[in-house]
Amino acid sequence: MYNYPLTSWSIHAGSTNYAGFDEEAIESWFGVSHSMAQQYFLEATVICANAMHISKAVDGFHKIIEELRRVPGAVLVEEQIAKIDQSRRNLGVG
């Protein structure tokens, strides 16, 4: 797992993990951590659903999981579009 060193440091270092970080760096680390947590949650859901045969009982289970994997990216794109549109309105451009 490529992010093992990051998560290990965060768990074992406690608050020293982000000591000296500015606000932007802390927000960035929060975003990375949140992204990993979402990924882990979905993977754990699939593992449990497969073990309990729920994935076979729910029509389109794997398609639903794939759609859920795309949600964070879709939200980010929507937010970026909204910011661009707001900037254009502020500048009086189309």
Sequence and secondary structure as in RCSB ss.txt:
>XXXX:A:sequence
MYNYPLTSWSIHAGSTNYAGFDEEAIESWFGVSHSMAQQYFLEATVICANAMHISKAVDGFHKIIEELRRVPGAV
LVEEQIAKIDQSRRNLGVG
>XXXX:A:secstr
 TTHHHHHHHHHHGGGGGTT  HHHHHHHHHHHHHHHHHHHHHHHHHHHHHTTHHHHSTTHHHHHHHHHHHHHHH
HHHHHHHHHHHHHHHHT  
